[in-house]
Amino acid sequence: MKRSLAFKYIAFTLMLLILFNVQVFAVDNTDAGYSIDNTSDTMSTVSETVYGVEDDNNFTYSISTMSTATSTVSEIVYQVKAYYKNNKPTLDNWEEIVSLKLAGEDFKASSWDLTSWDQNSLDTDSPATAYAGRILALIALGEAPSNYHGRNLLQELTIKQQQNGSFGGSINNTVWAIIALDEAGVSYNKEKAVEYLMSQKKSDGGFALSGTSGDPDITGEALLALSKHRDKAGVSNVIHGAIEFLKNVQLESAGFTSWGSENSQSSARVITGLLAVGENILDVEWQKEGKTIIDALAAYLLPNNSFKFSSSGNTNAMATRQALRALAELEHAGYGDYKPGSGSGGTPSEPEKATVRVRVEGLESSLADETVIIEGTAFDALIEAVGSENVVAPGGLINSIKGESGQSIEDEGISTYWMYYVIRDGEIEQESFNQGASNYHVENGDVIVFYIGALDDSWNSKTYFPVVTVSPASPTVGQSVTINISEKKYTWSGLQDLTSEERAVIGDYTVKIGEIEHKSHGGQVTIPNVAEGTLQYTIRNQSDVGYPNVVTYKESINVSSGSNGGGDPTSPDEIEVSVEIIGKNNQTHFSRSQITLPKNKANVFEALKATGVSYKTRDNNSYVYEIAGEREDLTGTAGWKYKVGSSIPGGPAIDYTLKDGDSILWFWAGDYTSTSPGGGAISPQEEQAVMKEIQESIADAIKKLEEAFKSFVKGVAAEEFEGSSIVIGKDNSMTESQKKALQSLLEENIVSIQQKVEIGKESIVTDLQNEVILKIVKDVLNKEVEITIEELEMDENILLPETHEFLSSIYEFGPKGTVFNKPVYLSIRTAIPDGVNHEDILLAWYNEEKGQWVILPTVVDSSTGTVTGSVEHFTKFSVLVRKSPAEELQEEEASIQIQFEDVDEVNYPWAVKEISDLAEKGIIKGVGNNRFAPAREVNRAEFATLLVKVLDIDYTKEYQGRFQDVSEEDWYAVYVEAAAEMGIITGLTEHSFAPYDKLTRKQAAVMIAKILEEKEAITPIELKDASEISPWALDKVVQVMDHDIFKGFPDETFGPKEYVTRAQSAVLIHKLLME
């Protein structure tokens, strides 16, 4: 449906406000019930302006802080509402809507942005809690949950009720289903639901997600659910027991603790529950030394009128919305005039001057990089940095800085404008996107970046934000330093990861270090053997048509000598901690004893970030719900927890301050009560989504294949095949940058899929990056099948005719021997190199009996790099390309010396010769397109296989099943068997080899030492981290160092838990062969 002109005008205005740093002048929005009035002659003193926002009750909000010692509950409610209006007008959570409604907001008469709160998908598989939140928010907005985009959410939720009265999963699903359905006034089996809820009461009278003891948070919510059912038998007694439980666990501060630490949310939830059942929370029985629960909650109020979760935390979105709800309920219950006596507010201090850095990035060069001291806004900082004469900003809209303005690129449908964002404590400050530069007040240490950015005709941003980390964070002389680069985009829902399509456009980065330029590979640049001093670096990524794909990033790396008299190697501004991440089935995702953090980021969340392991969070990083691809289980209480030392703090990781020497363990908890790793067996993955353009490509290919299949001659070997593929998308072939980006994406992605497919159902089996896509059509299976797809290392035993070469990895599909009664469709994405004839690209399957690659009917889409073919059974598959006679001649001439484009003297001077030598001998191979992927980490199965091949060990013996995690069908099984038979490997335990675990330096050293067959080193070597090496392994580590196969680091450490990369493994093998 087309948008109206009025809607377009509103959208345009919003984009101006958020993206163009506009300052609002003389805007009178009487319909919204408030006005903002600034005039142009006050722009220079905008930091002193107090904005008045008048609501329907004629109460004026002020951005200044009010002391909780003098403010009433009602006044605090209004101040929190002012926080939302001034800082967070875009509401992105159902509870914000419910809380603000309780606080008196009229969403129909106010200019709140309500486009983001229901962006998360809601389908029939979603838990009851997700339904309840959506229903409660719709009611608060005055909308009907029974007609939500044509769906009756109330009916869908009631259907979820089970025979035992529950709504499935953990207790909170039933709690919130009762609350939502009661609020909507619809019929459901209330008796059974309430009976079930009462049956979950713990012996102490409280309620909890799991375990034997009550939890204040869940108990407060249970009281809210039971409050409307006191007419039912037994409910009053259960409520009384829950109240007594809360009295027994109340702290001396008058607050409550959950997950091991006192926090604002627990007090807020208890207040809400107690008010619902009519408790007088000012009664002496709820007071501790004169303090009330209200006092305990108010203690977490911050000067900006938001709430923090813990005593040492910052603004927390979840804490703020739950506190507002509790305060609004207090006001409704008659506590509005109560003045909390122990709040953290106070008399507002005078504004302090802030030292900030201002960078101005033009289209092609940096225009300014200045440090200034100011009191005011981001716009004030810009004026101070470049001078008012160099800024043209009529009406607050920045048109020009230092003579450079935006422009229109009509052929591309792109326009560029001046924009800005703020980096605070190393993180992108999201609130800066919600305010113009002349309204955003800066803080000490902020980095303010003004940049020329691009928008397309639909107002989608085409310039993204860099996220850069350096490893190690505090390098010493002689170490290799890696700069890791990724990107974020800002949408109405906040900072988001880029889609694969968006990332493909970006390609590689140009990283200038001093006067030398480097190209990134897979988002990384490694600087070997760094010298003492400061390394200045600049990261750029420009589009081909003249605008930045990513905002330019400038920073420096301080390299120390590594010697400070034998004391603590960290600087006074840093701490050193150890981090371990253990996931499902006790799989170790990360383990390292030396993670360096700046003291201003010394918290558990930053420690997780520093590992480089992928993660996902909610509520401004307050809640970590996924690590290493393993996501919380919404059907129960399994998810991620962390330990510091032996304790489980329980609060948000971002709020837990670390000290030097702390040990952090992130672990997968089988349920809410788990205190150590364990549980959560890996289950088959859910069906993954396929990008729209890939879907369209496959749909077009299938149409072509259906015709081609009729006349295709099956069973022809690659070397005998004289036909060609069908090519589509020629007119829109991938650009060079898109190819490079796709190649990097494919190199980093390892396909490993396990997914159930039901009978008679059309299904898609794919990985997160859509590298391999299998489309199962209806009625091709006569039983439910668990399909597996594994990406294999190139194996010299898998023969390839001289007439062809691989254009993709080899993928093995299981269950082995599966045959379909009609074709299914397999698509593999590949970055097609320049100069390749697309008609010569073919999908093929491997006939193991004959040692032949057999060609399949193939369609190649030049616009997406997708190669699709018809498949009738499962085996190994790959994409091949037929060589031209000229290529074969060039290959013969070039075989004298093999070099890879991503292994050069600049980035890998210590490995170039070794990699080239081993490649010439056929011992190692690249990953395709003349690339070696030197930074990719090696797993235990790969290294064991390499050792067996290098040493020419007989691996023809069948696998004996000695390890439970290695099956006979695994490609590496015979190599593991051979290595174990020779005593090179013994496994992590008697029955576990952990083939896909990343190989550590200690493990590699032990394997090589067993090959050397010497009992001890000739020359003793002292290592500072010897205590981190198991006694049984220490001699072997020293032994391989004595043979100069391994080297230690300049700081006299070995780094036993560091992972081995492909480049490093090549050097190790080369040295072993020289023995």
MODAMO-V293154 format. One line per field, one symbol per residue. psi: psi as a letter, one per 30 degrees, with the letter a starting at -180 (. if undefined). A space follows every 50 residues. Layout:
psi=???
This chain:
psi=kklleeeeeeeeeeeeeefghkkkkhkjieefgllkjllffgefhfffkj kkjkafghkkkkflkkkfffkleeeeeeeeeeeeeffifjkgkefeeeee eeggkjffglhkjgfffhfkkjaffkleeeeeeeeeeeeefgljffijhg kjeeeeeeffklegflglblefeeefeeeeeeefhlklieeeeeeeeefg klfgfalleaafllkeeeeeeeeeeffggffkkfeeeeeeeeeeeeefgk lfffalkkgfkkleeeeeeeeeeeeeggkjfgkffgkjhfkleeeeeffg klfgglklelfgaakkeeeeeeeeeeeeeeeegggefkjkfhlgaakklk kkkkjlkkkjjaeflkfkjkkljljbleeeeeeeefkffgkjikgfjjek khfklllkieffhkkklklllkkkhfkkjfffffkleffjkllkfkjkjk ljlkkafggkkgklkkjklkkleillkflkkkjkkalllkafgaklllle eeeeeealljjjjcgkklkljhgkkkjlhklkakjklkkljklfgglkek kkkkalkkjlfgkhggakfllfgllklkkkjkakggkjfkjkfjkkkkff gileeeeeefffkklkllhhgfjjfkkhfjlljffbgkakllkjbfljee lkeffjkllkflkkjkljkfaefkgllllhkklkllkllkkefeeeeeee eeeeeeeefegkjlgkleffkfallkklgefhlkleeeeeeeeeeeefkj kjkjkkklkgkklkjlleghekkjjjlkgfkglkkjkkkkklkkkffjkk lffllkfllkkkklkkfkkkflklkkkkkkjjlkfkjffgkkkllkjeef hkkkklkkkkjfffgkjklkkflkbkllklkkkleeeeeeeeeffekkkk fgjlfefhfffeeeeeeeeefgellaglhhkfhffkkkleeeeeeeeeee ghkkgfklkghfkfgklffkffeeeeeeeeefgelfleaegkfiegkkkl eeeeeeeeefefhkellejkkkkfgfffkkeffeeeeeefeeggekkllf ghlfhfgklkleeeeeeeeeeeff.
